[in-house]
Amino acid sequence: MGAIIALLFLAIELVIIVAIIAGFWKVFVKAGKPGWAAIVPIYNVIVLLQIAGKPLWWIILFLIPLVNIIMAIFVGIAIARKFGKGDGFGVGLGLLGFIFYPILGFGDAQYQGEQP
């Protein structure tokens, strides 16, 4: 019985991972970046920073525990704004990215690029 439960949890985890990767992939493609960057560790954060219009040195802040959560929210808000979404959606990207990145990627939001 324990093995069945473990396999069920593994299957759920794999579905979530695939959804996250697919969501990131679609967001990257919408922003004119290569989709494959979604599966390359560290580089995917660099691409997210480029999409958000944030400086590259912010990647260092993602390596600091607890600060990385705040930075994920800031980057999520910036990405949401680039796609014409509100700040609440950006907070969702930062805190619940496994839900909000697929919504952003597969939804009808279009990348609006640099804004004043």
C-alpha positions in Angstrom: 0.0 0.0 0.0 2.9 2.4 0.8 4.4 1.8 -2.6 1.1 2.8 -4.3 0.9 6.0 -2.3 4.5 6.8 -3.1 3.9 6.3 -6.8 0.8 8.5 -6.6 2.8 11.3 -5.0 5.6 10.8 -7.6 3.0 11.1 -10.4 1.6 14.3 -9.0 5.0 15.7 -8.5 6.0 14.9 -12.1 2.8 16.6 -13.4 3.6 19.7 -11.4 7.2 19.8 -12.7 6.0 19.4 -16.3 3.4 22.2 -15.9 6.1 24.5 -14.5 8.6 23.8 -17.3 5.9 24.2 -19.9 4.7 27.4 -18.4 8.2 28.9 -18.2 8.9 27.7 -21.8 5.8 29.4 -23.1 6.5 32.6 -21.2 10.1 32.7 -22.6 8.9 32.1 -26.1 6.3 34.9 -25.8 9.0 37.2 -24.6 11.2 36.4 -27.6 13.7 34.2 -25.6 14.6 30.6 -26.4 12.1 28.2 -24.8 14.8 25.7 -24.0 16.3 28.1 -21.5 13.5 27.1 -19.1 15.2 23.8 -18.4 18.7 25.1 -17.9 19.4 25.8 -14.2 20.7 29.3 -13.3 20.3 30.4 -17.0 16.6 30.3 -16.6 16.8 32.9 -13.8 19.1 35.0 -16.0 16.5 34.9 -18.7 13.7 35.8 -16.3 15.8 38.8 -15.1 16.2 39.9 -18.8 12.5 39.6 -19.4 11.7 41.5 -16.2 14.2 44.2 -17.2 16.2 43.8 -14.0 20.0 44.0 -13.6 21.9 40.7 -14.0 23.6 41.1 -10.6 20.3 40.4 -9.0 21.0 36.7 -9.5 23.3 36.9 -6.5 20.3 38.0 -4.4 18.5 34.8 -5.4 21.3 32.8 -3.7 20.6 34.3 -0.3 18.0 32.5 1.8 14.8 34.4 2.5 16.0 37.3 0.3 15.3 35.0 -2.7 11.6 34.9 -1.8 11.4 38.7 -1.8 13.4 38.9 -5.1 11.1 36.3 -6.6 8.1 38.5 -5.8 9.8 41.6 -7.2 10.8 39.8 -10.4 7.3 38.3 -10.6 5.7 41.8 -10.4 8.0 43.1 -13.1 7.2 40.1 -15.4 3.5 40.6 -14.7 3.7 44.2 -15.7 5.6 43.3 -18.9 2.7 41.1 -19.8 0.0 43.6 -18.9 -1.0 42.0 -15.7 -1.4 43.6 -12.3 0.8 43.5 -9.2 -1.4 40.9 -7.5 -0.7 38.5 -10.4 3.0 39.3 -10.0 2.9 38.3 -6.3 1.3 35.1 -7.5 4.1 34.5 -9.9 6.6 35.0 -7.1 4.9 32.9 -4.4 2.9 30.4 -6.5 4.8 30.2 -9.7 3.8 26.6 -10.3 0.2 27.9 -10.8 0.7 31.3 -12.3 3.5 30.7 -14.8 1.4 28.2 -16.7 -1.5 30.6 -16.6 0.7 33.4 -18.0 2.3 31.1 -20.6 -0.9 29.4 -21.9 -3.2 32.4 -21.4 -3.8 35.2 -23.8 -1.4 37.7 -22.3 1.1 39.1 -24.7 4.6 40.4 -24.0 4.6 44.2 -24.2 8.3 44.7 -23.9 9.8 47.9 -22.5 7.3 50.3 -20.9 7.9 53.8 -19.7 
